[in-house]
Structure formats: C-alpha cells, structure tokens
Amino acid sequence: MKTVEVRIRPLKLKDLDEVLLIEECSFRPPWSKATFLTELQKENRYYVVAEKEGKIIGYAGLYYLLREGHITTMAVAPEWRGKGIGKILLSHLINESKRRGLKELFLEVRESNWVAREMYQKFGFKMLARRKRYYVQPIEDAIIMSLKLRSNS
Ligand SMILES: CC(C)(COP(=O)(O)OP(=O)(O)OC[C@H]1O[C@@H](n2cnc3c(N)ncnc32)[C@H](O)[C@@H]1OP(=O)(O)O)[C@@H](O)C(=O)NCCC(=O)NCCS
C-alpha cells in the first residue's frame, strides 16, 4: 500500500473546529471544544494533527508525567481511514515520547474496537488490564494497554 503523505504538526487553537468534526464522528460521547481547550492549556500535553494539503485529516494527543505517558486520544477522518494515517500518528507519538525520555506509554481502548487494538498490538502494545464499564454510549469495558519504550539513541 502506498503511504499517504501527511504533515504532522502541533495542534493549534485555530484547528479545533476541524478537529471537532472528526471527533464527533469518531467517539461517543465526543469531547467538546471546552474539553479540548482545557487539555491544550494544561502542562505536560502534546497534541498533533495530520494535515494534508491544508486540511486536517487526523489528530492524536499525549499526556505525560515523570517517565510515563498516556495516549489521550487519536482519530482519523472516516474517509481517510485504512490508509496508514493512524500508524503515522502513532509512530510519531511513540518517537516523541522516546525523545522526551518516557519509559512507558499507556492507553485505554474500547474492548470492541478491534481496528484500534490491532494497530496498537502491531506497535508492541500489550494488554495490561481491563477497566469494567469504563465507557458509556454504549457501556463497555476498557482494555488498558501499555508499551515499554527504549530510547532511540
Ligand atoms: C483507530 C484509527 C485511529 C486507525 O486509523 P487508520 O488511519 O484507519 O489506521 P491505519 O490505516 O494506519 O491502519 C493501522 C492498523 O489498523 C488496523 N486496521 C485499519 N483499518 C482496518 C480495518 N478496516 N479492519 C481491520 N483492521 C484495520 C490494521 O491493523 C492496520 O495496520 P495494517 O495497515 O498494517 O494492516 C481510526 O480507525 C479511527 O479514527 N477510529 C475511530 C476513533 C478511534 O477508535 N480511535 C482510537 C481510540 S483508542
């Protein structure tokens, strides 16, 4: 498969309306603009967008503290899914986490979200635990996954 060329760059406040369009067709319940604004203003956050010809087609975020990181969100616009954008975003977050000296990454994913779980597994994430009834709309368990990081250098 030919990889789509995208630019990964930090998420800016002016991107939020475009990001919300993707958010609203990706998650139930979606994050609101206020939630994104609060996130972006907090310390120890790193949010990026995938941009193609000036249009935002995906985004992802990371929260980190000491040597641990937590992937807070990741989504690709429905019409761009299955073209390698998720892998580009995830490998960017992993490389950035290593660059920042993080030792382990964590995330939660809906149990039924096999597309995302497969992607995380391909990058070496392992199932760590289950968080019962963590999600709503519909109620569902979260699978907690983690990845130990080794530095690039
Ligand atoms: C999960 C998501 C971010 C993946 O992004 P994407 O750009 O579609 O993913 P990619 O094209 O890079 O594919 C990555 C891997 O996902 C899996 N995958 C992608 N599309 C798939 C499909 N239709 N069926 C099964 N597996 C699929 C494959 O393992 C794939 O790796 P491969 O290309 O080596 O086979 C995207 O589907 C999405 O936005 N989903 C809604 C939001 C969401 O669930 N976010 C994750 C929350 S934890």
The ligand as an SDF file (V2000), in Angstrom:
LIG
                    3D

 48 50  0  0  0  0  0  0  0  0999 V2000
   -8.2120    3.6590   15.0540 C   0  0  0  0  0  0  0  0  0  0  0  0
   -7.8820    4.6580   13.9120 C   0  0  0  0  0  0  0  0  0  0  0  0
   -7.2300    5.8990   14.5230 C   0  0  0  0  0  0  0  0  0  0  0  0
   -6.8880    3.9650   12.9590 C   0  0  0  0  0  0  0  0  0  0  0  0
   -6.5140    4.9070   11.9680 O   0  0  0  0  0  0  0  0  0  0  0  0
   -6.3060    4.4860   10.4180 P   0  0  0  0  0  0  0  0  0  0  0  0
   -5.6820    5.6050    9.7240 O   0  0  0  0  0  0  0  0  0  0  0  0
   -7.5790    3.9460    9.8890 O   0  0  0  0  0  0  0  0  0  0  0  0
   -5.2810    3.2770   10.6260 O   0  0  0  0  0  0  0  0  0  0  0  0
   -4.1870    2.7570    9.5780 P   0  0  0  0  0  0  0  0  0  0  0  0
   -4.7150    2.8480    8.1870 O   0  0  0  0  0  0  0  0  0  0  0  0
   -2.8950    3.4130    9.8930 O   0  0  0  0  0  0  0  0  0  0  0  0
   -4.1220    1.2110    9.9810 O   0  0  0  0  0  0  0  0  0  0  0  0
   -3.4880    0.8310   11.1730 C   0  0  0  0  0  0  0  0  0  0  0  0
   -3.8330   -0.5820   11.5170 C   0  0  0  0  0  0  0  0  0  0  0  0
   -5.1880   -0.6270   11.9780 O   0  0  0  0  0  0  0  0  0  0  0  0
   -5.7750   -1.8530   11.5390 C   0  0  0  0  0  0  0  0  0  0  0  0
   -6.8470   -1.5440   10.5920 N   0  0  0  0  0  0  0  0  0  0  0  0
   -7.0370   -0.3790    9.9070 C   0  0  0  0  0  0  0  0  0  0  0  0
   -8.1770   -0.4510    9.2060 N   0  0  0  0  0  0  0  0  0  0  0  0
   -8.7010   -1.6820    9.4440 C   0  0  0  0  0  0  0  0  0  0  0  0
   -9.8900   -2.3540    9.0320 C   0  0  0  0  0  0  0  0  0  0  0  0
  -10.7680   -1.7720    8.2060 N   0  0  0  0  0  0  0  0  0  0  0  0
  -10.1140   -3.5940    9.5120 N   0  0  0  0  0  0  0  0  0  0  0  0
   -9.2570   -4.1690   10.3530 C   0  0  0  0  0  0  0  0  0  0  0  0
   -8.1090   -3.5820   10.8020 N   0  0  0  0  0  0  0  0  0  0  0  0
   -7.8500   -2.3640   10.3390 C   0  0  0  0  0  0  0  0  0  0  0  0
   -4.6960   -2.6530   10.8600 C   0  0  0  0  0  0  0  0  0  0  0  0
   -4.0600   -3.4220   11.8560 O   0  0  0  0  0  0  0  0  0  0  0  0
   -3.7900   -1.5590   10.3530 C   0  0  0  0  0  0  0  0  0  0  0  0
   -2.4750   -1.9820   10.1500 O   0  0  0  0  0  0  0  0  0  0  0  0
   -2.0470   -2.5200    8.6580 P   0  0  0  0  0  0  0  0  0  0  0  0
   -2.2910   -1.3850    7.7240 O   0  0  0  0  0  0  0  0  0  0  0  0
   -0.5820   -2.8270    8.8380 O   0  0  0  0  0  0  0  0  0  0  0  0
   -2.8990   -3.6960    8.3730 O   0  0  0  0  0  0  0  0  0  0  0  0
   -9.1570    5.0270   13.0950 C   0  0  0  0  0  0  0  0  0  0  0  0
   -9.8050    3.8430   12.6900 O   0  0  0  0  0  0  0  0  0  0  0  0
  -10.1580    5.8880   13.8470 C   0  0  0  0  0  0  0  0  0  0  0  0
  -10.0860    7.1190   13.8200 O   0  0  0  0  0  0  0  0  0  0  0  0
  -11.1160    5.2350   14.5380 N   0  0  0  0  0  0  0  0  0  0  0  0
  -12.1230    5.9760   15.3280 C   0  0  0  0  0  0  0  0  0  0  0  0
  -11.5110    6.5690   16.5680 C   0  0  0  0  0  0  0  0  0  0  0  0
  -10.8100    5.5170   17.4040 C   0  0  0  0  0  0  0  0  0  0  0  0
  -11.2800    4.4030   17.5640 O   0  0  0  0  0  0  0  0  0  0  0  0
   -9.6350    5.9160   17.9480 N   0  0  0  0  0  0  0  0  0  0  0  0
   -8.8400    5.0740   18.8210 C   0  0  0  0  0  0  0  0  0  0  0  0
   -9.3250    5.2080   20.2120 C   0  0  0  0  0  0  0  0  0  0  0  0
   -8.3900    4.2050   21.3500 S   0  0  0  0  0  0  0  0  0  0  0  0
  1  2  1  0
  2  3  1  0
  2  4  1  0
  2 36  1  0
  4  5  1  0
  5  6  1  0
  6  7  2  0
  6  8  1  0
  6  9  1  0
  9 10  1  0
 10 11  2  0
 10 12  1  0
 10 13  1  0
 13 14  1  0
 14 15  1  0
 15 16  1  0
 15 30  1  0
 16 17  1  0
 17 18  1  0
 17 28  1  0
 18 19  1  0
 18 27  1  0
 19 20  2  0
 20 21  1  0
 21 22  1  0
 21 27  2  0
 22 23  1  0
 22 24  2  0
 24 25  1  0
 25 26  2  0
 26 27  1  0
 28 29  1  0
 28 30  1  0
 30 31  1  0
 31 32  1  0
 32 33  2  0
 32 34  1  0
 32 35  1  0
 36 37  1  0
 36 38  1  0
 38 39  2  0
 38 40  1  0
 40 41  1  0
 41 42  1  0
 42 43  1  0
 43 44  2  0
 43 45  1  0
 45 46  1  0
 46 47  1  0
 47 48  1  0
M  END
$$$$
